[in-house]
Amino acid sequence: MAYITCKDMTLGYDGEVVVEHISFQVEKGDYLCIVGENGTGKSTLMKTILQLIPPLEGELVTGDGLQAHEIGYLPQQTVVQKDFPASVWEIVLSGTLSKCGMRPFFRKEEKMLAKKNMERMDIWDLRKKCYRDLSGGQQQRVLLARALCATTKLLLLDEPVTGLDPKVTVEFYQLIQKLNQEGISVIMVSHDIHAAVNYASHILHVEKEQSFFDTTEKYLESDSWKVFRKEELIQRKEVEKDA
């Protein structure tokens, strides 16, 4: 059974529709990229997957033993979050909170899990440093280590390379790909359509009334991709003309 199945969902807030007819599923080992224009409902969809808001219509079903607290979430960072005055160790360890229940302390098991994921992300040597003193790429590795403390099944990433330089961006994409190859399913919202088609196994192209979902290979044959490519080429020519 799939980790997540979304069936003909209508999403929005306070009865106001943002996007309609969203259907897709994510199974173990899938790498799903969610793409689309600004304002089409990608952020609303993320909140629905995290069960922070319910769909207005349709349903979201979790399966294969996946619980809502087992989704590792890496949010898009704000300026305030980037300046958070905590140590790397404190931030990564906080990813184990769902395993603590009502306990007001961390056990040895949680501390060992945090250490394991910091080593996995190659940031163990940074554990005593203040988070806000790190580079953008190092901060994303810290947040990814934190997310991995919450899950061994599914990562949900919201624009994870925003603000990173090209070299660090490629390294981060390769890191996510490696985690996916190790068996962790990935859902990533991205404006980088080219990275999406290079790394993802499936694409969800969100549009207000009729979204596309299928394998990346079929997406590259779809009208959604052709329209997007045409608009991108027009925008590129306009930028070159103004340069």
Secondary structure, DSSP 8 states (H G I E B T S, - for coil): --SEEEEEEEEEETTEEEEEEEEEEE-TT-EEEEE--TTSSHHHHHHHHTTSS--SEEEEEE-TT--GGGEEEE----HHHHT--SBHHHHHHGGGHHHHTT-SS--HHHHHHHHHHHHHTT-GGGTTSBGGGS-HHHHHHHHHHHHHHH-SSEEEEESTTTT--HHHHHHHHHHHHHHHHTT-EEEEE-S-HHHHHHH-SEEEE--SS--EEEEHHHHTTSHHHHHHHHHHHHHHHHHHHH-
